[in-house]
Amino acid sequence: MSSRVINKSDVEHEFRRELGTYGGQTAGPLVICIGAIHGNEPAGALALQRVLSSLHEATPPFKGELVAFAGNLRALNGGTRYLNRDLNRMWTPERLDLLKAQACEALTEPEELEQRELLAAIGSALTRKRGDVVFLDLHTTSSDGAPFAIISDTLINRHLAMRLGVPIILGLEESLDGTILNYINELGHAAVGFEAGQHQALSSVENHEAAVWLTMVEAGCLPPEDAPDLLALRRKLTRASMGLPPVLELRYRHAIQAKDEFVMGPGYTNFQRVQKGQALAKDRRGEVQAPESGLLFMPLYQRQGEDGFFMVREVRPFWLKVSAWMRRRKLDRILPWLPGVNLLPDDQSALVIDTRVARWFVIEICHLLGFRKHSQEQWRLIVRRRRQSPEHRIGHRGPAIFIVSERRQRQPE
């Protein structure tokens, strides 16, 4: 961990749901930032307060509006990841429908109240939009390591994430259900998750600040000359992730439950290279080994959590332009012509694939054309097209990339 840690006095005050706003007088993009959807990750909320303070002090011209929220407010003020349930696993369509159908007084869990309040706050902000919407979800990790970005694989998300100058992780949304990032993406807005470093490191607050400033400039809200030393901000993030591949894909998730008694081995960091068979952790069954050689990702060093660790690997540069070229030419239209592939009758944005017929590189081809794995039962695979943001309006100058892998996941017993 960094030798400099967040000052305890910085997190002793009571946070509010709306951390602040800036702009709104001139038409332009709406940038919505959320910090601390996990309450033990205060760095994002602190960074947003710092950015807002700087904006209000300097009063630069601003197109559009910046709106900043605290995620799990009750957990944040209580200093814990969550109270009863992980708020960042509750944003599935089914849960949201149930939440909307329930009367407020019928909600008993604190995270249900949090979700309703946060949903209303985001909805209120969206009613004020006078341009494109960009969403930035700020996180930290329990292990030390370089900052990185997480996206659902759309062209505009790639573009925004690449401008941050940190490694980009693709494919996480296929392993984790109910994240707020997926919810925003399904609304059709640009969305990037930014992981700044270890929970308590002061450098995580500084990395978050850099990400927010860079996002506002890239979205077109703020002229580059009105951001505080933009070149230094870019260098800070680039240096923090020096030597790492620019884009990686998720290969494996080690899912856990409390009954597993999972304990990560000491000293592991994000993106540490490990070998197949290497002992990484212990649980009630014994030693937990690396399922393959690659880069260890987000090893768990906190009491609460459902993910023991992940494995990632570099994406080959060959695919940087191929994916964008094919998507812009809407070549996904050819998929229903292939043997074993049909449109889902009640959802024209989804395909149902008979893997007994379409056997080779099915997921890989779907990723190439902008689809994500939705569900699978035996031979029946359903993939759904990712919602695309209005990519021609938010600048798209960066290279494009997609994932080619057969992901593996260890399911809890």
C-alpha positions in Angstrom: 0.0 0.0 0.0 1.0 3.6 -0.5 2.8 5.1 2.5 0.4 8.0 2.4 -3.1 7.2 3.5 -6.4 9.0 3.6 -6.6 11.3 6.6 -9.1 9.9 9.1 -10.6 13.3 9.7 -11.6 13.5 6.0 -14.1 10.6 6.3 -15.4 11.4 9.8 -17.9 14.0 8.6 -21.3 13.0 7.4 -21.5 12.7 3.6 -24.7 13.6 1.8 -26.3 11.8 -1.2 -25.7 14.7 -3.5 -22.0 15.6 -3.1 -22.5 18.7 -5.4 -23.1 20.0 -8.8 -21.5 22.5 -11.2 -22.7 24.1 -14.4 -26.1 23.5 -15.8 -26.6 27.0 -17.3 -25.3 26.1 -20.8 -26.4 23.2 -22.9 -23.9 20.4 -23.1 -23.1 16.9 -21.8 -24.3 15.7 -18.4 -21.5 14.0 -16.5 -22.8 11.9 -13.6 -20.2 10.6 -11.1 -20.8 8.2 -8.3 -18.4 7.6 -5.5 -18.6 4.9 -2.8 -21.3 2.6 -4.1 -19.3 0.4 -1.8 -19.1 2.2 1.6 -15.5 1.1 2.4 -14.3 3.0 -0.7 -14.4 6.7 0.4 -11.7 7.9 -2.1 -14.2 8.5 -4.9 -16.5 10.6 -2.8 -13.5 12.6 -1.4 -12.2 13.2 -4.9 -15.5 14.4 -6.1 -15.7 16.9 -3.2 -12.2 18.2 -4.1 -13.1 18.6 -7.8 -16.3 20.4 -7.0 -14.5 22.7 -4.6 -11.9 23.6 -7.2 -14.6 24.3 -9.8 -16.6 26.5 -7.6 -13.5 28.4 -6.5 -12.1 28.9 -10.1 -15.6 29.2 -11.8 -14.4 28.2 -15.3 -16.9 28.2 -18.2 -18.7 24.9 -18.4 -20.9 23.3 -21.1 -23.5 21.0 -19.6 -23.5 19.9 -15.9 -21.5 17.8 -13.5 -23.5 16.0 -10.9 -21.8 13.9 -8.1 -23.5 11.4 -5.8 -22.5 9.2 -2.9 -23.5 5.6 -3.7 -24.2 3.6 -0.5 -24.6 6.6 1.8 -25.5 4.7 4.9 -22.6 2.3 4.5 -20.2 5.1 3.6 -21.1 7.0 6.8 -20.8 3.8 8.8 -17.4 2.9 7.3 -18.5 -0.5 6.0 -18.7 -2.0 2.5 -22.5 -2.6 2.8 -25.0 -3.2 5.6 -27.1 -6.2 4.4 -26.5 -6.6 0.7 -24.0 -5.5 -1.9 -25.6 -2.4 -3.5 -23.5 -3.0 -6.7 -25.2 -6.3 -7.4 -28.8 -5.1 -7.2 -29.3 -3.4 -10.5 -30.8 -6.3 -12.5 -34.1 -5.6 -14.4 -36.0 -8.0 -12.2 -34.9 -6.3 -9.0 -35.6 -2.9 -10.3 -39.1 -3.8 -11.4 -39.7 -5.2 -8.0 -38.4 -2.1 -6.3 -40.6 0.2 -8.4 -43.6 -1.9 -7.6 -43.1 -1.7 -3.8 -44.3 1.0 -1.6 -41.5 2.9 0.2 -42.8 1.8 3.6 -42.6 -1.8 2.5 -38.8 -1.6 2.0 -37.0 -3.1 5.0 -33.4 -3.6 3.9 -31.1 -0.5 4.1 -29.7 -1.3 0.6 -33.2 -1.3 -0.8 -33.7 2.2 0.6 -30.3 3.2 -0.8 -31.1 1.9 -4.2 -34.5 3.7 -4.3 -32.9 7.0 -3.2 -30.0 6.7 -5.6 -32.3 5.7 -8.5 -34.5 8.8 -7.9 -31.4 11.0 -7.7 -30.0 9.7 -11.0 -33.5 9.9 -12.6 -33.8 13.6 -11.5 -30.4 14.4 -13.0 -31.3 12.7 -16.3 -34.4 14.9 -16.6 -32.1 17.9 -16.7 -29.9 16.7 -19.5 -29.4 19.0 -22.5 -26.9 16.8 -24.4 -25.1 13.5 -24.1 -24.8 11.6 -20.9 -21.4 10.3 -19.5 -21.4 8.2 -16.4 -18.3 7.7 -14.2 -18.4 5.1 -11.5 -15.5 5.5 -9.0 -14.1 2.5 -7.1 -11.0 1.3 -5.2 -9.7 -2.2 -4.5 -8.7 -4.0 -1.3 -5.3 -4.9 -2.8 -2.6 -2.5 -3.8 -1.9 -2.0 -7.5 -2.2 0.2 -10.6 -5.4 2.1 -11.5 -7.5 0.7 -14.3 -10.9 1.2 -16.1 -13.8 -1.3 -16.6 -16.2 -0.9 -19.4 -19.0 -2.7 -21.3 -17.6 -3.1 -24.7 -19.1 -0.3 -26.8 -17.0 1.9 -29.0 -17.7 5.1 -27.1 -16.9 3.4 -23.8 -13.6 2.3 -25.2 -12.8 5.8 -26.5 -13.5 7.4 -23.1 -11.6 4.8 -21.2 -8.6 4.9 -23.4 -8.3 8.7 -22.9 -7.6 8.0 -19.2 -4.3 6.3 -20.1 -4.8 3.3 -17.8 -5.4 -0.4 -18.5 -8.9 -1.3 -19.7 -10.6 -4.5 -18.5 -13.1 -6.0 -20.8 -15.7 -8.7 -20.1 -16.3 -8.2 -16.4 -20.0 -7.4 -17.0 -20.5 -11.0 -18.3 -19.4 -12.4 -14.9 -21.0 -9.9 -12.5 -24.7 -9.4 -12.6 -26.5 -6.3 -11.3 -23.8 -3.6 -11.3 -24.9 0.0 -11.7 -22.4 0.3 -14.6 -24.4 -2.3 -16.5 -27.7 -0.5 -15.6 -26.5 2.8 -17.0 -25.2 1.1 -20.1 -28.5 -0.6 -20.7 -30.1 2.9 -20.7 -27.9 3.6 -23.7 -25.5 6.1 -22.0 -21.7 6.1 -22.1 -20.3 4.6 -18.9 -16.9 3.9 -17.5 -15.9 2.3 -14.2 -12.6 3.7 -12.8 -10.6 1.8 -10.1 -8.1 4.2 -8.6 -6.0 1.9 -6.3 -6.1 0.7 -2.7 -9.0 1.7 -0.5 -7.1 3.8 2.0 -4.3 5.2 -0.2 -4.2 8.9 -0.7 -3.0 8.3 -4.2 -6.4 6.7 -4.9 -8.1 10.0 -4.2 -5.6 11.8 -6.4 -6.1 9.3 -9.2 -9.9 9.7 -9.0 -9.5 13.5 -9.2 -7.4 13.1 -12.4 -10.0 10.7 -13.9 -12.8 13.2 -13.2 -11.0 16.1 -14.7 -10.0 14.2 -17.8 -13.5 12.8 -18.3 -15.0 16.3 -18.2 -12.5 17.6 -20.7 -13.0 14.6 -23.0 -16.8 14.9 -22.8 -16.5 18.5 -23.9 -17.7 20.2 -20.7 -14.5 21.9 -19.9 -11.8 23.5 -22.2 -8.4 21.8 -21.7 -6.8 25.0 -20.5 -9.4 25.3 -17.7 -8.4 21.9 -16.1 -5.6 22.1 -13.5 -2.5 21.1 -15.5 -4.1 18.5 -17.8 -0.8 17.1 -19.0 0.3 16.4 -15.4 -3.0 14.6 -14.8 -2.5 12.4 -17.8 1.1 11.7 -16.8 0.1 10.8 -13.3 -2.3 8.0 -14.4 0.0 6.8 -17.2 3.0 6.5 -14.8 0.9 4.7 -12.2 0.2 1.9 -14.7 3.5 1.9 -16.5 4.5 -1.4 -18.1 1.0 -2.9 -18.1 -0.9 -3.9 -21.2 -3.3 -1.2 -22.4 -6.3 -3.6 -22.7 -7.0 -6.9 -21.0 -9.7 -9.5 -21.0 -11.3 -11.3 -18.1 -10.5 -15.0 -18.1 -11.7 -16.4 -14.8 -13.6 -15.4 -11.7 -13.2 -17.2 -8.4 -16.7 -16.7 -6.9 -17.0 -17.3 -3.1 -19.5 -17.4 -0.3 -19.1 -16.8 3.4 -19.2 -20.5 4.1 -16.1 -21.1 2.0 -13.9 -19.4 4.6 -11.8 -18.0 1.8 -8.5 -16.3 2.8 -6.3 -14.8 0.2 -2.6 -15.4 0.5 -0.6 -12.4 1.7 1.1 -9.8 -0.5 -0.6 -10.2 -3.8 -1.3 -7.1 -6.0 -3.4 -6.3 -9.0 -1.8 -7.5 -12.3 0.8 -9.6 -10.5 1.9 -12.4 -12.8 1.2 -15.9 -11.5 1.7 -19.4 -12.8 -0.8 -22.2 -13.3 -1.1 -24.3 -10.1 0.5 -21.6 -7.9 -1.1 -21.5 -4.4 -3.0 -18.2 -4.2 -5.4 -18.7 -1.2 -7.0 -21.2 1.2 -10.6 -22.1 1.9 -12.4 -24.8 3.9 -11.5 -27.3 1.2 -7.8 -26.6 1.3 -5.4 -24.8 -1.1 -6.8 -22.6 -3.9 -4.5 -22.6 -6.9 -4.3 -20.4 -10.0 -6.3 -22.1 -12.8 -4.0 -20.9 -15.5 -1.0 -18.7 -16.0 -1.7 -15.0 -16.4 -2.2 -11.8 -14.4 -4.0 -11.9 -11.0 -6.7 -9.4 -10.8 -8.5 -7.9 -7.7 -7.4 -10.4 -5.0 -9.7 -10.0 -2.0 -8.3 -8.5 1.2 -11.5 -7.5 3.0 -14.1 -9.2 5.0 -17.1 -8.6 2.7 -17.2 -9.6 -0.9 -18.3 -12.4 -3.3 -15.2 -12.5 -5.6 -12.0 -14.1 -4.2 -9.9 -13.1 -7.3 -10.0 -12.9 -11.0 -7.5 -13.8 -13.8 -6.9 -11.5 -16.8 -4.7 -11.6 -19.9 -3.6 -9.1 -22.5 -5.7 -8.6 -25.7 -3.7 -8.8 -28.9 -3.4 -5.5 -30.8 -4.6 -7.1 -34.0 -8.2 -6.6 -33.0 -7.9 -2.9 -32.3 -9.4 -1.8 -35.6 -11.2 -4.9 -36.8 -14.0 -4.8 -34.3 -14.8 -1.1 -34.9 -14.7 -1.6 -38.7 -17.2 -4.4 -38.6 -19.5 -2.7 -36.1 -19.7 0.5 -38.0 -20.7 -1.4 -41.1 -23.4 -3.2 -39.0 -22.2 -6.6 -39.9 -24.1 -8.0 -37.0 -27.0 -8.3 -39.4 -25.4 -11.4 -40.9 -25.5 -13.4 -37.7 -29.1 -14.7 -38.0 -28.1 -16.1 -41.4 -25.6 -18.4 -39.8 -26.5 -22.1 -39.0 -27.8 -22.5 -35.5 -28.3 -18.7 -34.9 -31.8 -17.1 -34.7 -33.3 -13.9 -33.4 -35.0 -14.3 -30.0 -38.7 -14.0 -30.8 -39.6 -11.6 -28.1 -36.4 -9.6 -28.2 -35.0 -8.4 -31.5 -31.8 -7.2 -29.8 -30.9 -10.7 -28.7 -29.9 -14.0 -30.5 -30.5 -17.5 -29.4 -27.7 -19.9 -30.5 -27.8 -23.6 -30.7 -24.2 -24.5 -29.7 -24.7 -28.1 -31.0 -24.8 -26.5 -34.5 -22.8 -23.3 -34.1 -19.9 -24.8 -32.2 -16.7 -22.9 -33.1 -15.8 -19.4 -31.7 -19.5 -18.5 -31.1 -18.9 -16.2 -28.2 -15.8 -14.7 -29.9 -17.7 -13.8 -33.0 -20.5 -12.3 -30.9 -18.1 -10.2 -28.9 -16.5 -9.0 -32.2 -19.9 -7.7 -33.3 -20.9 -6.1 -30.0 -23.0 -8.8 -28.3 -22.5 -10.0 -24.7 -23.3 -13.4 -23.2 -26.7 -13.1 -21.4 -27.4 -16.7 -20.3 -26.8 -20.3 -21.2 -28.8 -23.5 -20.5 -27.1 -26.6 -21.9 -26.9 -26.0 -25.6 -29.1 -22.9 -25.7 -27.0 -19.8 -25.5 -28.6 -16.3 -25.5 -26.5 -13.2 -26.4 -27.8 -9.7 -26.3 -26.5 -6.7 -28.3 -24.9 -4.1 -26.1 -26.7 -0.7 -26.1 -24.7 1.7 -28.1 -24.4 5.4 -27.1 -24.7 8.2 -29.7 -21.0 7.6 -30.6 -20.8 10.1 -33.4 -21.5 13.0 -31.0 -19.0 12.2 -28.2 -15.6 12.2 -30.0 -14.4 8.9 -31.3 -10.8 9.2 -32.3 -9.3 6.3 -30.4 -8.6 2.7 -31.6 -11.1 0.0 -31.0 -10.7 -3.4 -29.4 -12.7 -6.5 -28.6 -12.2 -9.7 -26.6 -11.5 -13.2 -27.9 -11.6 -15.8 -25.1 -13.5 -18.7 -23.5 -14.0 -17.4 -20.0 -14.1 -19.6 -17.0 -15.8 -19.2 -13.7 -15.6 -21.1 -10.5 -19.1 -21.2 -9.0 -19.6 -21.4 -5.3 -20.9 -24.7 -4.0 
